[in-house]
Amino acid sequence: MFIRSLAQRGFKKAAVGVSQSTLSIADFRSDTCTTPCDKMRDAMANAVVGDEVYGDDPTTNKLHRDMAELLGKEAALITTSGTQANLISMMLMNDKIGSAVVIGSNSHIMYYERGGMASIGGVFGYILPNLPDGTIDMDALKYHVPSPDNPHKVKITGISLESSQNNCGGRAIQPAYISEVKKYAKKNKVKLHLDGARAWNSALYHGLSMKEYVKDFDILNVCMSKGMGCPALSVIAGT
Ligand SMILES: *Cc1c(COP(=O)(O)O)cnc(C)c1O
């Protein structure tokens, strides 16, 4: 099954010359590569539901509460995907149409989200270089933030980090670096966001609870579909 799915997805090399009987691989690229088991289907079919807009959906309410607590933030909100969660987060950091949020040159937002923050959100992605350890170069941040008081310049209202940093080999950015950026962002009245699609892994890597690892972020989003066993869904947390 797995080999067939690899071949269908174009991973021909991986599927060639390996007999199914000798191959035992668990596919952790994304939970979207797996299908729900009977227990998950049962849980979905039997979930107590209601109107979420009126706050009458007990299952959604519980997830919102549990996630806000787990991430140590005031509130949480389900979104259908990580891309949607990033887009909403970028828009929430925007003062007015024409503001900018700093994103890393190797970030998911930069590479894989069709520039939605600009085309849908009206937020300019101010791209600064990612270093190989997944951080955004602190010198570059200090050079470009805060925006000078000059009518030619776009106003930077937020900084977005990613951890683990997918395109930097899945690096779990250091808590000390996050604190340094937070201090600098706060001093300059700029919001700090984490694309924490796989932040669970980063927290575990650094031996911290999720709450501790994400404490410096004003807003963050996490994917339920990246190694958490859930086929869809992201959650935004913040004020
Ligand atoms: C997967 C991923 C996303 C997007 O999540 P989708 O649910 O696929 O839209 C965003 N950021 C990072 C770092 C990711 O790995």
The ligand as an SDF file (V2000), in Angstrom:
LIG
                    3D

 15 15  0  0  0  0  0  0  0  0999 V2000
    2.0930   22.0210    6.7880 C   0  0  0  0  0  0  0  0  0  0  0  0
    2.5580   23.3570    7.1830 C   0  0  0  0  0  0  0  0  0  0  0  0
    1.7270   24.4800    7.0370 C   0  0  0  0  0  0  0  0  0  0  0  0
    0.3810   24.4260    6.3340 C   0  0  0  0  0  0  0  0  0  0  0  0
   -0.5280   23.5410    6.8300 O   0  0  0  0  0  0  0  0  0  0  0  0
   -1.7030   22.9920    5.8810 P   0  0  0  0  0  0  0  0  0  0  0  0
   -2.6940   22.4490    6.8610 O   0  0  0  0  0  0  0  0  0  0  0  0
   -1.0850   21.9760    4.9850 O   0  0  0  0  0  0  0  0  0  0  0  0
   -2.2470   24.1840    5.1280 O   0  0  0  0  0  0  0  0  0  0  0  0
    2.2030   25.7010    7.4560 C   0  0  0  0  0  0  0  0  0  0  0  0
    3.4300   25.8280    7.9820 N   0  0  0  0  0  0  0  0  0  0  0  0
    4.2570   24.7860    8.1380 C   0  0  0  0  0  0  0  0  0  0  0  0
    5.6020   24.9990    8.7530 C   0  0  0  0  0  0  0  0  0  0  0  0
    3.8580   23.5050    7.7460 C   0  0  0  0  0  0  0  0  0  0  0  0
    4.6820   22.4620    7.8980 O   0  0  0  0  0  0  0  0  0  0  0  0
  1  2  1  0
  2  3  1  0
  2 14  2  0
  3  4  1  0
  3 10  2  0
  4  5  1  0
  5  6  1  0
  6  7  2  0
  6  8  1  0
  6  9  1  0
 10 11  1  0
 11 12  2  0
 12 13  1  0
 12 14  1  0
 14 15  1  0
M  END
$$$$
